[in-house]
């Protein structure tokens, strides 16, 4: 029985769907920071529908449009994930939930998928809360490091 359109895919299923070998997906993951499949215990990869759409965009840019790896990296840096997704219009349909809130362990996806202008980027209350907690954690770590540095200077 075939998986539904919103089901997660293993690396072999993703490779078959995209028409590329599995090692190519692993290689792309090492070269493109925006390719982040979910990983379970033992490092097994699971690709969300959004991941498949991104991979299809990368494949189109590299294989059809003639971009180099550095060219795709620059394209992502300059224009964001939406440009990568736009490279393969067949991979993204209006029904796809590319812009919806990803699972908690993919908070970076929210930032990558948001518009490039921070003034127009809406934050959900949940995302704002997670960012506030992260900032509080980082501030606490900074305070501890400063205290350790001061105590270390006092010992010498």
Secondary structure, DSSP 8 states (H G I E B T S, - for coil): ----TTS-EEHHHHHHHHTS-HHHHHHHHHH-TT---EE-GGG-EEE-HHHHHHHHHHHIIIIIS---HHHHHHHHHHH-HHHHHHTTGGG--TT--TTS---GGGHHHHHHHS-S-GGG----HHHHHHHHHHHHHHHHHHHHHHHHHHHHHHH-
